[in-house]
Amino acid sequence: MSAGEAVNVRVDPGICGFLCDIKAEAEKRTVHFHIQSDCQQIKKMAECLGPVGLRDLFVPLSKNAIFLSAEASRCHLACPIPWALVKAAEVALGLALPKEATLRFLNTNP
């Protein structure tokens, strides 16, 4: 995958059941997101999150536009959508390769 290609990601955040589809499109050094989810917090986050620049990906979490919009929209702290947006932006900008990430709980009773 090369920089500038659209990246499509589906996130299953777990117990809440609100799947999230993310499309990240890079234009020069900026990523524009299209986010679809039935989660009210993710909808709010999508509304307030503008384009993310290359530099935004290298600032501390407390200054990162993605995590600030997640906080402003009251996303749950453990919600994987914000970090999925970071990863999608990295791939769209050609900074990372597209590879699935998994969180799996072991030795738990269903």
N, C-alpha and C positions, 0 to 999 in steps of 0.2 A: 504494500500500500504506500502510495506516495503522498506527500503534502498536497493539500488542496482537494483531495477526494473527500466525498461525504462519508462519514462514519455513522453506522446505525448500530445501536446497542439496545438490548432489552434487559431490564433489571427486574428480577423477582426478589423483592426485599424481605420476603419471609412471611411471618405470621400475620401481618396486616393484610396480605393478599392483593395489595395495590400494585399491579405490574406497572412498569414505567418504560416507555419507548423514548429513546433519545436519538436525535439526529444532530450531529455536529458537522458544520461545514466551515472549512477554513478559507479565508480570503486574505491573502498576504500573510500577515502575522496576527490575525484576529480570527476568533472562532465565534460563529453564531449558532445558537442552540434552538432546536425545535423539540419541545418536551411535551409528551402526552401521558397523563395519568389521571385516575379517578380520585387520587388523594388530594384533599383540599390544601394541605400544606405545600405539596409539590406544585399544585396549580399556582399558588401564591408566589412560590419561588420562581417559577417560570415567568411570571408577569414582571417581577422586579429584577430579574437577572438580564443584564444587557450583554453585549458582546464581550468576550474575554480575550485579552491580549496575551501575547507570548510572555511578557513580564509578569502578568498576574499568576502564572503557574509556578513562579519561583519566589513568591513572597510567603511569609509565615501565615499559618492558618488564620490568625487573628486579623490579617489584612487582606486575605484572599477574597475576591469578589464572589466566588461560588459559595464559600462557607459563610460569608456575611449575609448573602441572600437566604441561605438555609436558616441561619439564626433569626433573621428578620421575619421569616415566614413560619417560625416556630416548628421547624422539622425536629423530629426526635433525634437525640444525640447519636443513636446507633444506626440511623437510616443510611443505607449504602448509596443512595442516589447522589449525594454531593461528590463522593469520591469517584463514582462512575462517570460523572460529568468531567472531572479532572482527567481521568484516564482517556475518555473519548476525545477531549481537547488535545491531549498529548498525541494521540494517534492521528487525529485530523491534521495536526501541524507537522507530522513526520518525526516527532520526538520519541515515539515509542511504537512498538509493533502490536498489532491486535492479537491478544491472547486472552482467553477466558480466565477470570479470577473466581475462585470458589471459597466460600466460608462453609465449613462442614463441621457440625457438632458430632463428636464421637462419644461412645459409651453413655448415651442418654436413653431414657425410657420414652417411647413415643406417647 
